[in-house]
Amino acid sequence: MSSLATSAGTITLGGDLTVTRLGFGAMRITGSGIWGPPKDRREAKRVLHRAVELGVNFIDTADSYGPNVSEELIREELFPYPPDLVIATKGGFERTGPGIWVENGRPDYIRSACDASLKRLGIERIDLYQLHRIDPKVPALEQFEVLRDLQREGKIRHIGLSEVSVADIESARKVIPIVSVQNRYSASYLKWDDVLKYCEKEKIAFIPWRPIDGGGVDGVPDAFMRVATRKNVSPVQVGIAWLLARSPWILPIPGTSSVAHLEENIAAAELKLSEEDLRALDL
């Protein structure tokens, strides 16, 4: 299964950062409620190691995962990093307990969050730094401007946004170049189809979060189960393959805390869906 992820092809962020088009989302290597350390720290680190071994070279994390735990584990297990490994992280949420997420887009907070992520990851520049949410309590322009400043200072290479509308992206692009958008998206959650189409037109990577849910496809077990049964694969693999087939600008980042589930997810890179399959899954 070595380098299996490369079967998904590649995508280029910002015109100069090419990665395999099947990444790993590192949220689930933390504790319950995305809070505290993982139940099995050794397994969490094995997942990170195995992901890279399987050809994944794009890992998505955030300072709020744990908080801090996901970034710390990535450094513990993978540093010094392979030369082609891209670690994307995010800032803009404060955590006060399990399952609690509070936006904080104050420029001083975003700056301190970026500095802390650099230190935890042990790097001098973050290849892709994403605003986890646009904080409605803070003028959006102030949030974009601090990201612009961090980029000019050389602390971040590229900038992305998360859970945003087309209008949000266009507003941000008046101030900063945007190379990626990370929104919730799956076969049963097509709310952001207009954002995907915009990203395709503008050559912006679209990174779907929650592409699968709780070990199954996000809310659509019947249609996906039928295709999975016919192909003798799991519905999770069908869900990932559907995303890969949906658009060449989609960069799925399925996450897990289990090596077995990781290997199943990455195997989806080789799963090809026929036109008949895609029609059956057109929900």
C-alpha positions as CSV (number, residue, x, y, z in Angstrom):
1,M,0.0,0.0,0.0
2,S,3.1,2.3,-0.1
3,S,2.3,5.7,-1.7
4,L,-1.3,4.6,-2.3
5,A,-2.6,8.2,-1.8
6,T,-0.8,9.3,-5.0
7,S,-3.4,7.4,-7.0
8,A,-5.7,10.4,-6.3
9,G,-3.5,12.7,-8.4
10,T,-2.3,16.1,-7.3
11,I,-3.6,19.6,-6.8
12,T,-1.6,22.9,-6.8
13,L,-2.3,25.5,-4.1
14,G,-1.4,29.1,-5.0
15,G,0.3,28.1,-8.2
16,D,3.4,26.8,-6.4
17,L,2.5,24.2,-3.8
18,T,1.6,20.8,-5.3
19,V,0.2,18.1,-3.0
20,T,-1.4,14.7,-3.3
21,R,-5.2,15.2,-3.7
22,L,-6.0,13.0,-0.7
23,G,-4.9,14.5,2.6
24,F,-5.4,13.7,6.2
25,G,-7.5,15.7,8.7
26,A,-5.8,15.6,12.1
27,M,-8.8,16.6,14.3
28,R,-9.6,13.0,15.5
29,I,-6.2,12.3,16.9
30,T,-7.3,14.2,20.0
31,G,-9.6,13.3,22.9
32,S,-13.3,13.1,23.1
33,G,-15.0,16.3,22.2
34,I,-11.8,17.2,20.4
35,W,-10.5,18.0,23.8
36,G,-7.3,16.8,25.6
37,P,-5.0,14.0,24.6
38,P,-6.1,11.0,22.6
39,K,-7.2,7.8,24.4
40,D,-4.4,5.9,22.7
41,R,-1.5,8.2,22.1
42,R,0.6,5.5,20.5
43,E,-2.1,4.7,18.0
44,A,-2.6,8.4,17.2
45,K,1.1,8.7,16.4
46,R,1.0,5.5,14.3
47,V,-1.8,7.0,12.3
48,L,0.3,10.1,11.4
49,H,3.3,7.9,10.6
50,R,1.3,5.6,8.4
51,A,-0.4,8.4,6.6
52,V,2.9,9.8,5.4
53,E,4.0,6.2,4.6
54,L,1.0,5.8,2.3
55,G,1.8,8.9,0.3
56,V,-0.2,11.6,2.1
57,N,1.7,14.8,2.0
58,F,-1.0,17.2,3.1
59,I,-2.0,17.2,6.7
60,D,-4.7,19.6,7.9
61,T,-4.8,20.6,11.6
62,A,-5.6,23.5,13.9
63,D,-4.5,25.0,17.1
64,S,-8.0,24.4,18.5
65,Y,-7.8,20.6,18.1
66,G,-7.1,19.6,21.7
67,P,-6.4,22.6,21.9
68,N,-2.8,22.3,20.8
69,V,-2.7,18.5,21.0
70,S,-2.9,17.8,17.3
71,E,-0.1,20.1,16.4
72,E,2.1,18.8,19.2
73,L,1.6,15.2,18.1
74,I,2.4,16.0,14.5
75,R,5.7,17.5,15.6
76,E,6.5,14.6,18.0
77,E,5.9,12.0,15.3
78,L,6.9,13.6,12.1
79,F,9.7,16.1,12.8
80,P,12.0,16.6,11.1
81,Y,9.4,16.7,8.4
82,P,9.7,15.1,4.9
83,P,10.7,17.8,2.4
84,D,7.4,17.4,0.5
85,L,5.1,17.4,3.5
86,V,2.7,20.3,3.8
87,I,1.1,21.0,7.2
88,A,-1.9,23.3,7.0
89,T,-3.2,24.7,10.2
90,K,-5.9,27.1,11.4
91,G,-6.5,29.8,13.9
92,G,-9.5,31.8,15.1
93,F,-11.2,29.6,17.7
94,E,-10.8,29.6,21.4
95,R,-11.6,26.4,23.4
96,T,-13.0,26.4,26.9
97,G,-14.1,22.8,27.1
98,P,-15.0,19.6,25.2
99,G,-17.2,20.4,22.2
100,I,-17.1,24.2,22.9
101,W,-15.8,26.4,20.1
102,V,-15.7,30.3,20.4
103,E,-14.7,32.5,17.5
104,N,-12.0,35.0,18.2
105,G,-10.9,37.0,15.2
106,R,-9.2,39.9,17.1
107,P,-6.0,40.7,15.2
108,D,-3.9,40.4,18.3
109,Y,-5.3,36.9,19.0
110,I,-4.8,35.7,15.4
111,R,-1.2,36.9,15.5
112,S,-0.5,35.2,18.8
113,A,-2.2,32.0,17.6
114,C,-0.1,32.0,14.4
115,D,3.1,32.5,16.5
116,A,2.1,29.7,18.8
117,S,1.4,27.3,16.0
118,L,4.8,28.1,14.4
119,K,6.5,27.2,17.7
120,R,4.5,24.0,18.4
121,L,5.1,22.7,14.8
122,G,8.8,23.7,15.0
123,I,8.8,25.6,11.7
124,E,9.6,29.1,10.5
125,R,6.8,29.4,8.0
126,I,3.3,27.8,7.8
127,D,2.6,26.7,4.2
128,L,-1.1,27.2,4.5
129,Y,-2.7,29.2,7.4
130,Q,-6.5,29.2,7.4
131,L,-8.8,31.5,9.3
132,H,-11.0,28.9,11.1
133,R,-14.0,31.2,11.1
134,I,-14.7,34.8,10.2
135,D,-15.6,36.2,13.7
136,P,-18.8,38.2,13.3
137,K,-17.9,40.3,16.4
138,V,-14.8,41.7,14.7
139,P,-14.7,43.7,11.5
140,A,-13.8,41.2,8.7
141,L,-11.3,43.7,7.2
142,E,-9.3,43.6,10.4
143,Q,-9.1,39.8,10.3
144,F,-8.0,39.8,6.7
145,E,-5.4,42.6,7.3
146,V,-3.6,40.7,10.1
147,L,-3.4,37.7,7.8
148,R,-1.9,39.9,5.1
149,D,0.6,41.3,7.6
150,L,1.6,37.8,8.7
151,Q,2.1,36.8,5.1
152,R,4.3,39.9,4.4
153,E,6.4,39.1,7.5
154,G,7.1,35.6,6.0
155,K,5.3,33.7,8.8
156,I,2.7,32.2,6.4
157,R,3.1,31.2,2.8
158,H,-0.5,30.9,1.7
159,I,-3.9,31.9,3.2
160,G,-7.1,30.0,3.3
161,L,-10.6,30.5,4.7
162,S,-13.1,28.1,6.4
163,E,-16.9,27.9,6.3
164,V,-17.4,30.9,4.1
165,S,-19.7,32.1,1.3
166,V,-18.8,33.3,-2.1
167,A,-19.3,36.9,-0.9
168,D,-16.9,36.2,2.0
169,I,-14.3,35.0,-0.3
170,E,-14.6,37.9,-2.7
171,S,-14.4,40.3,0.2
172,A,-11.2,38.7,1.5
173,R,-9.6,38.6,-2.0
174,K,-9.8,42.4,-2.1
175,V,-7.2,42.3,0.7
176,I,-5.4,39.0,0.5
177,P,-4.9,36.1,-2.0
178,I,-7.0,33.1,-1.1
179,V,-5.7,29.7,-2.2
180,S,-8.1,27.4,-0.4
181,V,-11.6,27.2,1.1
182,Q,-12.5,24.6,3.7
183,N,-16.3,24.2,4.1
184,R,-18.5,21.3,5.2
185,Y,-19.4,19.3,2.1
186,S,-20.6,15.8,1.3
187,A,-23.0,14.0,-0.9
188,S,-25.8,14.8,1.6
189,Y,-24.6,18.3,2.4
190,L,-24.5,20.3,-0.8
191,K,-25.2,23.7,0.8
192,W,-21.9,25.1,-0.5
193,D,-22.2,23.9,-4.1
194,D,-22.0,27.5,-5.3
195,V,-18.7,27.9,-3.4
196,L,-17.3,24.8,-5.0
197,K,-18.2,26.2,-8.5
198,Y,-16.6,29.5,-7.6
199,C,-13.5,27.8,-6.4
200,E,-13.3,25.8,-9.7
201,K,-13.6,28.9,-11.7
202,E,-11.0,30.8,-9.7
203,K,-8.6,27.8,-9.3
204,I,-9.0,27.7,-5.5
205,A,-8.7,24.4,-3.7
206,F,-11.9,23.3,-2.0
207,I,-11.2,21.2,1.1
208,P,-14.4,19.5,2.4
209,W,-14.7,18.9,6.1
210,R,-16.9,16.1,7.3
211,P,-16.7,14.3,4.0
212,I,-17.8,11.2,5.9
213,D,-19.4,11.0,9.3
214,G,-18.9,8.7,12.3
215,G,-17.5,5.8,10.2
216,G,-20.3,6.0,7.6
217,V,-21.2,8.3,4.7
218,D,-22.6,11.6,5.9
219,G,-26.3,10.8,6.2
220,V,-26.7,8.8,3.0
221,P,-26.3,5.2,3.8
222,D,-28.7,3.7,1.4
223,A,-27.4,4.9,-2.0
224,F,-23.8,4.6,-1.0
225,M,-24.3,1.2,0.6
226,R,-25.7,-0.1,-2.7
227,V,-22.7,1.0,-4.7
228,A,-20.4,-0.2,-2.0
229,T,-21.9,-3.6,-1.9
230,R,-21.8,-3.8,-5.7
231,K,-18.1,-2.9,-5.7
232,N,-17.2,-4.9,-2.5
233,V,-15.9,-1.8,-0.7
234,S,-17.0,0.2,2.3
235,P,-19.5,3.1,2.0
236,V,-16.8,5.3,3.5
237,Q,-14.5,4.6,0.5
238,V,-17.4,5.4,-1.9
239,G,-17.9,8.7,-0.1
240,I,-14.3,9.7,-0.6
241,A,-14.2,8.5,-4.2
242,W,-17.4,10.5,-4.8
243,L,-15.6,13.6,-3.6
244,L,-12.5,12.9,-5.7
245,A,-14.8,12.5,-8.8
246,R,-16.9,15.5,-8.0
247,S,-14.2,18.1,-9.0
248,P,-10.5,18.2,-9.6
249,W,-10.3,21.1,-7.2
250,I,-11.6,19.1,-4.3
251,L,-8.9,18.0,-1.8
252,P,-10.6,15.5,0.7
253,I,-9.1,15.3,4.2
254,P,-10.8,12.3,5.9
255,G,-9.6,11.9,9.5
256,T,-9.4,9.1,11.9
257,S,-7.7,7.9,15.1
258,S,-7.3,4.3,13.8
259,V,-4.6,3.0,11.5
260,A,-7.1,0.4,10.1
261,H,-9.6,3.1,9.2
262,L,-6.8,5.3,7.8
263,E,-5.7,2.5,5.4
264,E,-9.3,2.0,4.4
265,N,-9.7,5.7,3.7
266,I,-6.6,6.0,1.6
267,A,-7.5,2.9,-0.4
268,A,-10.3,5.0,-1.8
269,A,-7.7,6.8,-4.0
270,E,-7.8,3.8,-6.3
271,L,-11.6,3.4,-6.3
272,K,-13.0,4.5,-9.7
273,L,-16.7,5.2,-9.9
274,S,-18.4,4.7,-13.2
275,E,-20.9,7.0,-14.8
276,E,-23.6,4.6,-13.6
277,D,-22.2,4.8,-10.1
278,L,-22.2,8.5,-10.1
279,R,-25.7,8.7,-11.4
280,A,-26.8,6.4,-8.6
281,L,-25.1,8.7,-6.1
282,D,-26.5,11.9,-7.6
283,L,-28.6,12.9,-4.6
